[in-house]
């Protein structure tokens, strides 16, 4: 996971799906979310821009080692576990 490749077109999506075997036999290893929001030293609130909202998901696969996807502009996510 040393370089990022932007996914912008259907061709990019198709290449990702082919490279990672359609995410077959793949599981989520970890998720990390950063909003870009923070409280300054003077205790004032600073809100991040849309590009500051980032969701990183690391996937493990039985076919490939790992892949990490970074989604920007994420304002909401819904995650449901296996037994839910």
N, CA, C and O of each residue as an XYZ file, in Angstrom:
336
protein
N       0.819     -1.177      0.000
C       0.000      0.000      0.000
C       0.868      1.249      0.000
O       0.838      2.044      0.939
N       1.629      1.405     -1.048
C       2.570      2.508     -1.073
C       2.113      3.676     -1.934
O       2.645      4.777     -1.790
N       1.153      3.477     -2.818
C       0.724      4.569     -3.666
C      -0.786      4.530     -3.825
O      -1.410      3.474     -3.729
N      -1.365      5.709     -4.073
C      -2.799      5.812     -4.264
C      -3.098      5.928     -5.752
O      -2.387      6.611     -6.489
N      -4.147      5.260     -6.179
C      -4.624      5.377     -7.555
C      -6.052      5.902     -7.483
O      -6.905      5.300     -6.832
N      -6.309      7.008     -8.143
C      -7.647      7.597     -8.133
C      -8.596      6.748     -8.974
O      -8.264      6.304    -10.073
N      -9.775      6.541     -8.422
C     -10.838      5.843     -9.129
C     -11.825      6.913     -9.574
O     -12.553      7.477     -8.756
N     -11.846      7.189    -10.877
C     -12.681      8.275    -11.384
C     -13.638      7.851    -12.484
O     -14.638      8.527    -12.727
N     -13.352      6.759    -13.141
C     -14.174      6.333    -14.279
C     -14.626      4.891    -14.079
O     -14.137      4.178    -13.203
N     -15.559      4.490    -14.905
C     -16.008      3.094    -14.876
C     -14.846      2.161    -15.204
O     -14.756      1.066    -14.648
N     -13.955      2.586    -16.104
C     -12.778      1.777    -16.442
C     -11.911      1.568    -15.198
O     -11.409      0.466    -14.974
N     -11.730      2.616    -14.389
C     -10.953      2.503    -13.146
C     -11.606      1.498    -12.195
O     -10.922      0.686    -11.571
N     -12.924      1.561    -12.093
C     -13.661      0.631    -11.224
C     -13.482     -0.792    -11.725
O     -13.219     -1.700    -10.937
N     -13.623     -0.994    -13.032
C     -13.471     -2.327    -13.613
C     -12.070     -2.882    -13.362
O     -11.913     -4.065    -13.059
N     -11.051     -2.026    -13.489
C      -9.674     -2.468    -13.243
C      -9.471     -2.841    -11.773
O      -8.801     -3.829    -11.473
N     -10.040     -2.067    -10.866
C      -9.943     -2.394     -9.439
C     -10.613     -3.729     -9.150
O     -10.055     -4.576     -8.452
N     -11.805     -3.910     -9.689
C     -12.536     -5.157     -9.453
C     -11.786     -6.357    -10.031
O     -11.761     -7.427     -9.422
N     -11.181     -6.184    -11.191
C     -10.403     -7.274    -11.789
C      -9.153     -7.553    -10.949
O      -8.835     -8.709    -10.672
N      -8.454     -6.502    -10.549
C      -7.226     -6.653     -9.766
C      -7.489     -7.375     -8.447
O      -6.692     -8.209     -8.018
N      -8.622     -7.046     -7.805
C      -8.898     -7.613     -6.486
C      -9.952     -8.722     -6.548
O     -10.620     -9.014     -5.556
N     -10.088     -9.326     -7.713
C     -10.974    -10.477     -7.933
C     -12.402    -10.214     -7.463
O     -13.040    -11.079     -6.865
N     -12.889     -9.015     -7.741
C     -14.269     -8.690     -7.388
C     -14.524     -8.692     -5.894
O     -15.673     -8.789     -5.463
N     -13.467     -8.585     -5.096
C     -13.531     -8.618     -3.624
C     -14.086     -9.949     -3.123
O     -14.630    -10.029     -2.022
N     -13.941    -11.001     -3.947
C     -14.357    -12.355     -3.541
C     -13.433    -12.854     -2.436
O     -12.222    -12.642     -2.495
N     -13.998    -13.515     -1.429
C     -13.245    -14.020     -0.266
C     -12.428    -12.895      0.379
O     -11.251    -13.067      0.697
N     -13.067    -11.763      0.560
C     -12.432    -10.581      1.132
C     -13.196    -10.139      2.360
O     -14.421    -10.250      2.407
N     -12.487     -9.639      3.350
C     -13.131     -9.130      4.553
C     -12.540     -7.769      4.910
O     -11.421     -7.440      4.517
N     -13.312     -6.985      5.661
C     -12.817     -5.711      6.162
C     -11.915     -5.994      7.345
O     -12.321     -6.645      8.307
N     -10.693     -5.503      7.269
C      -9.735     -5.657      8.353
C      -9.843     -4.504      9.328
O      -9.874     -4.709     10.542
N      -9.901     -3.278      8.793
C      -9.997     -2.103      9.667
C     -10.630     -0.940      8.921
O     -10.621     -0.875      7.691
N     -11.183     -0.018      9.717
C     -11.796      1.197      9.186
C     -11.296      2.364     10.014
O     -11.219      2.278     11.240
N     -10.955      3.461      9.341
C     -10.514      4.672     10.017
C     -11.223      5.861      9.394
O     -11.275      5.994      8.171
N     -11.771      6.729     10.245
C     -12.493      7.901      9.758
C     -11.896      9.163     10.344
O     -11.631      9.229     11.544
N     -11.681     10.172      9.501
C     -11.170     11.476      9.936
C     -12.111     12.530      9.380
O     -12.400     12.543      8.184
N     -12.589     13.416     10.250
C     -13.533     14.441      9.803
C     -12.859     15.753      9.432
O     -13.426     16.543      8.677
N     -11.671     15.999      9.942
C     -11.029     17.283      9.720
C     -11.459     18.344     10.706
O     -10.910     19.446     10.716
N     -12.449     18.020     11.548
C     -12.903     18.949     12.575
C     -11.955     18.894     13.763
O     -11.387     17.846     14.068
N     -11.789     20.036     14.433
C     -10.922     20.046     15.612
C     -11.225     21.276     16.463
O     -11.934     22.190     16.041
N     -10.673     21.271     17.658
C     -10.776     22.412     18.558
C      -9.390     23.036     18.657
O      -8.424     22.359     19.009
N      -9.293     24.320     18.347
C      -8.027     25.047     18.420
C      -7.584     25.260     19.864
O      -8.328     24.984     20.805
N      -6.354     25.758     20.022
C      -5.820     26.040     21.354
C      -6.665     27.050     22.114
O      -6.728     27.009     23.342
N      -7.324     27.969     21.380
C      -8.184     28.956     22.040
C      -9.590     28.405     22.292
O     -10.494     29.152     22.664
N      -9.770     27.101     22.090
C     -11.004     26.346     22.326
C     -12.094     26.652     21.298
O     -13.256     26.307     21.511
N     -11.730     27.292     20.190
C     -12.704     27.525     19.127
C     -12.761     26.303     18.212
O     -11.766     25.609     18.004
N     -13.944     26.066     17.680
C     -14.168     24.909     16.819
C     -13.803     25.260     15.385
O     -14.173     26.321     14.881
N     -13.076     24.363     14.733
C     -12.716     24.516     13.325
C     -13.307     23.320     12.585
O     -13.091     22.169     12.966
N     -14.047     23.606     11.534
C     -14.682     22.543     10.766
C     -13.900     22.301      9.485
O     -13.505     23.239      8.792
N     -13.684     21.028      9.184
C     -12.946     20.658      7.987
C     -13.743     20.908      6.726
O     -14.963     21.069      6.763
N     -13.041     20.938      5.614
C     -13.703     21.057      4.314
C     -14.151     19.669      3.866
O     -13.805     18.668      4.494
N     -14.901     19.613      2.807
C     -15.396     18.331      2.310
C     -14.254     17.367      2.011
O     -14.387     16.164      2.234
N     -13.132     17.883      1.508
C     -11.982     17.023      1.210
C     -11.310     16.478      2.465
O     -10.564     15.502      2.385
N     -11.559     17.089      3.622
C     -10.961     16.617      4.877
C     -11.662     15.381      5.429
O     -11.077     14.635      6.214
N     -12.907     15.161      5.025
C     -13.648     13.985      5.488
C     -13.108     12.769      4.744
O     -13.280     12.647      3.532
N     -12.456     11.870      5.479
C     -11.834     10.703      4.837
C     -12.179      9.425      5.582
O     -12.144      9.361      6.811
N     -12.507      8.428      4.809
C     -12.791      7.099      5.331
C     -11.823      6.135      4.665
O     -11.856      5.963      3.447
N     -10.964      5.508      5.453
C     -10.030      4.512      4.937
C     -10.490      3.132      5.379
O     -10.778      2.903      6.554
N     -10.553      2.225      4.424
C     -10.951      0.845      4.711
C      -9.858     -0.080      4.186
O      -9.476     -0.013      3.018
N      -9.363     -0.944      5.068
C      -8.364     -1.943      4.684
C      -9.079     -3.285      4.534
O      -9.765     -3.752      5.443
N      -8.901     -3.883      3.371
C      -9.496     -5.180      3.077
C      -8.409     -6.242      3.030
O      -7.339     -6.018      2.464
N      -8.683     -7.394      3.624
C      -7.834     -8.579      3.502
C      -8.505     -9.538      2.531
O      -9.732     -9.638      2.492
N      -7.699    -10.239      1.754
C      -8.232    -11.166      0.769
C      -7.470    -12.483      0.807
O      -6.279    -12.523      1.114
N      -8.174    -13.547      0.491
C      -7.510    -14.840      0.364
C      -6.788    -14.942     -0.978
O      -5.988    -15.858     -1.169
N      -7.049    -14.030     -1.905
C      -6.457    -14.066     -3.234
C      -5.307    -13.085     -3.392
O      -4.324    -13.379     -4.071
N      -5.426    -11.928     -2.770
C      -4.384    -10.896     -2.779
C      -4.041    -10.611     -1.322
O      -4.744    -11.073     -0.423
N      -2.982     -9.865     -1.077
C      -2.617     -9.617      0.321
C      -3.591     -8.643      0.978
O      -4.453     -9.071      1.745
N      -3.479     -7.375      0.703
C      -4.346     -6.349      1.280
C      -4.512     -5.223      0.278
O      -3.686     -5.019     -0.611
N      -5.598     -4.506      0.451
C      -5.797     -3.283     -0.313
C      -6.466     -2.277      0.614
O      -7.320     -2.636      1.425
N      -6.071     -1.021      0.486
C      -6.678      0.040      1.278
C      -7.349      1.024      0.333
O      -6.738      1.509     -0.619
N      -8.606      1.308      0.609
C      -9.346      2.288     -0.170
C      -9.577      3.515      0.689
O      -9.895      3.399      1.872
N      -9.420      4.689      0.101
C      -9.641      5.951      0.797
C     -10.772      6.689      0.092
O     -10.671      7.018     -1.089
N     -11.844      6.943      0.824
C     -12.990      7.671      0.294
C     -12.967      9.070      0.887
O     -12.872      9.221      2.105
N     -13.053     10.091      0.049
C     -13.057     11.468      0.534
C     -14.453     12.059      0.392
O     -15.245     11.630     -0.447
N     -14.737     13.046      1.226
C     -16.040     13.689      1.197
C     -17.118     12.906      1.922
O     -18.302     13.210      1.777
N     -16.729     11.900      2.701
C     -17.687     11.047      3.405
C     -18.281     11.815      4.585
O     -17.550     12.305      5.446
N     -19.583     11.914      4.617
C     -20.267     12.583      5.716
C     -21.064     11.589      6.552
O     -21.407     11.878      7.698
N     -21.360     10.420      5.985
C     -22.149      9.426      6.714
C     -21.769      8.036      6.223
O     -21.495      7.832      5.040
N     -21.757      7.085      7.151
C     -21.462      5.700      6.816
C     -22.343      4.813      7.682
O     -22.600      5.129      8.844
N     -22.792      3.733      7.133
C     -23.604      2.764      7.872
C     -22.924      1.409      7.761
O     -22.747      0.885      6.661
N     -22.547      0.845      8.894
C     -21.853     -0.440      8.913
C     -22.675     -1.435      9.733
O     -23.064     -1.153     10.867
N     -22.927     -2.586      9.149
C     -23.689     -3.628      9.826
C     -22.815     -4.857      9.933
O     -22.267     -5.316      8.931
N     -22.675     -5.403     11.141
C     -21.859     -6.592     11.359
C     -22.516     -7.855     10.836
O     -23.695     -7.859     10.480
N     -21.750     -8.908     10.796
C     -22.194    -10.185     10.241
C     -23.462    -10.710     10.905
O     -24.360    -11.199     10.220
N     -23.545    -10.616     12.210
C     -24.673    -11.206     12.937
C     -25.835    -10.238     13.132
O     -26.841    -10.611     13.735
N     -25.727     -9.026     12.646
C     -26.784     -8.019     12.858
C     -27.817     -8.042     11.750
O     -28.769     -7.262     11.776
